[in-house]
């Protein structure tokens, strides 16, 4: 996740019903972490379930909202990428 994306996501909580490039980036990152879902930019049931599973696996509040604590944990778990 680029630093620009990270900064934008810190300001905007993504949740069920959200859509756009931020959601696509979240879906790509979840996919890189082993969650199987379609990357379509639409934060639907599959994205919510995958995100909640990630949150549970990492002892975070599993509320399905992509917020700063979840972003930070995801950044720690993802392999470094330029």
NORMOFEN-V523945 format. One record per residue. N is the residue number from 1. RES is the residue in one small letter. OMEGA is omega in degrees with one decimal (* if undefined). Layout:
N/RES/OMEGA ; N/RES/OMEGA
//
This chain:
1/x/-178.5 ; 2/x/179.4 ; 3/x/177.0 ; 4/x/178.8 ; 5/x/-179.6 ; 6/x/179.5 ; 7/x/179.4 ; 8/x/-178.2 ; 9/x/175.5 ; 10/x/-178.9 ; 11/x/-175.2 ; 12/x/176.0 ; 13/x/176.9 ; 14/x/-178.7 ; 15/x/-179.6 ; 16/x/-179.5 ; 17/x/176.8 ; 18/x/177.2 ; 19/x/176.0 ; 20/x/-174.4 ; 21/x/178.4 ; 22/x/177.9 ; 23/x/177.4 ; 24/x/178.9 ; 25/x/176.3 ; 26/x/179.6 ; 27/x/177.6 ; 28/x/-179.7 ; 29/x/176.2 ; 30/x/177.7 ; 31/x/177.8 ; 32/x/178.9 ; 33/x/174.6 ; 34/x/177.2 ; 35/x/-176.0 ; 36/x/176.8 ; 37/x/179.6 ; 38/x/177.8 ; 39/x/-175.1 ; 40/x/178.3 ; 41/x/-179.0 ; 42/x/-179.1 ; 43/x/-179.5 ; 44/x/-175.9 ; 45/x/-177.5 ; 46/x/178.5 ; 47/x/179.5 ; 48/x/179.2 ; 49/x/179.8 ; 50/x/-179.7 ; 51/x/178.6 ; 52/x/177.3 ; 53/x/176.8 ; 54/x/-179.0 ; 55/x/178.8 ; 56/x/-179.2 ; 57/x/-175.7 ; 58/x/174.9 ; 59/x/175.2 ; 60/x/174.0 ; 61/x/-176.0 ; 62/x/-178.7 ; 63/x/178.4 ; 64/x/177.9 ; 65/x/177.6 ; 66/x/-174.6 ; 67/x/-172.2 ; 68/x/-179.3 ; 69/x/178.6 ; 70/x/177.2 ; 71/x/-178.6 ; 72/x/179.3 ; 73/x/179.7 ; 74/x/178.9 ; 75/x/178.4 ; 76/x/-174.1 ; 77/x/-177.3 ; 78/x/173.9 ; 79/x/-179.2 ; 80/x/177.8 ; 81/x/176.6 ; 82/x/*
//
